[in-house]
Amino acid sequence: MSSPARRCLTLACLVTLAAPALAAPAPSAEVAGRQLVEAVTCKRHLTPAQFAALAKVLKPTELMAYSAQSDGEYALTTPLVVLGQPVNRLHLYDGANGEDGIDSYTAYFSTASVEQMAAVAKIPRNAAGDYTLEVGRHDLSVRPDDGQASISCSYDLR
């Protein structure tokens, strides 16, 4: 025979298991945009699933939808502003899908050049001629990509 306290605890566990999981409310577009900007500038480490969920809050056109087996690419209907310049496309690379295990998030600038964005981001050109800056364990890079200037953060390299 079990004690009343044990029966109460068992009942509480059963109710908890039977209740539907409460999903956290989706963040506002403003919060999602801010967190995405922080992710591409190495200021906020997100998982690929979190990045994809935040990108979807902005209601972009999914050029390539993110899944557990693929990267995601999003064309933004309303540009984000990264370092004072408009961004029209985001890309996430899920390191679990590749050989390197490194997650990276990229934003593509609508009008700015690589040199402009490297200057704004305060990333000097290195000996190899690239614009890459170590930010703790991460690398922040500005480079040309698909005919546009891009900024990306590659996480947990060191």
N, C-alpha and C positions, 0 to 999 in steps of 0.2 A: 504494500500500500504506500502510495506516495504522499508527501506532505502537501498542504495547501499552497505553500510557496512554490514548490516544484511544479504543481499543476498549473499555477498562474504563469510561471515562466514558460512552460511548454505551450500554453495557450497563446502567449504573446509571440512566441517564435512562429507558431502556425499562422497567426494573423499576419505577421510580417511577411512570411513566405507567400501567402495567398494574395496579399495586396499587390496591385499592379505597381511596377516601378515608376516612380515619379521622375519624369525627365526634367532636367533643368531647362528653364525657358531660354529660347534663343536670344543671343545678345542683339542689341540694336545695330543698325548698319554703321553708326558712328563708332561704337565699341569694336565691332568686327574689323572695320577699316583701320583703326588705330593699332589693333593687335597684329594685323597682317603687315602693316608698315614696320612695326617693331620686329617682326620675325625676319623680314628681308634685310633689315639693318643690324642684325645680331643683338638686338636688345631684349628679345623675348623668345625663348626656346619653346616651340610648339611641336607636337607630334604631327606627322603627315595627316592623320585623321582630323586633328584639331584644325590644321591649316585649311583642309578641304571644307570642313564644316563652316568655318568663318568665311571662306570665299563664297560659299553658297548663300550666305546671309545677304551678300551684296547683289544677289540675283544676276550673276554674269551669264554669258553664253559659255557653256562648257565646250571648249574645243576638244578636250580629251578628258573624260570624267575619271576621277580618282577611284581606284578600287584597291583591294589588298594586293593585287597583282600588277597594277600599273600606276604610272605617275599621273598627275593631273595638270591640265592647262586651262586657264580661264581668260576669256576676253571680257573686259569690263565695259559695261554700258555707260557707267558713270566713273570717270577716272578717279583713282586714288591720288593723293599728293604725297610723294616721297621726296624728302629733302627739298621741298619747294617746287618740284616739277611733277607734271601729270604722268601717271602710269596707266597704260591701256591694257596691259596683259600681265597675268601672274602664272608662274609655273612652280610646281612642287615636284621634287625628286625624292622618292622614298628609298632610302638607303637599304632597306630590307629587301627590295626588289633586285638590287644589283649585287655586284661582288664586293663593293667597298664598305657597305654598311653606314654610309654618311648621308644624312638627310640634308637637303639644301632647298632653299626657297629663293625664287628669282622674280624681280619686277622689271618690266620693260618700259622704258621712257618713250613718250609720244614724240617729243621734240628735242630733247637735250642730247648733246654729244657726250662721248666717253670722257673726254678731257674736262668738260664742264662739270659732270657729275663726280669725277674723281676729285676735282678741286673743292666742290661743295662738301663732299664726304671727308675731305682732308686725308685722302689716301695718296701718298707719294708714289711715283713710278719706281719700281724696284729694278735691280740689275738686269733682270730678264726682260724689262720693258713692260711689265704688267702692273696693274694697279690692284694690289692685294695688301690688306692690313690684317695682322693678327689681333683678334679681339678675344682675349682669354684663350679658351680652347677652340675658338671658331675662327674662320677666315671670312672677311668681308671683301668682296671683289667688285670692281666695275670693269666692264669689258664690252666689246661689240658682240652681239648675238642676234642672228637672224636679221641683220641689217639695222638693228636698233641698239642704242646704248642700254645696258642692263646693269642692275646691282643685285648681288646675291650674297647670301650667307650660307656657308657650309658649316654644319654643326659638329662638334665633338671630334675634331681632327687630332687633338693632342690629349 
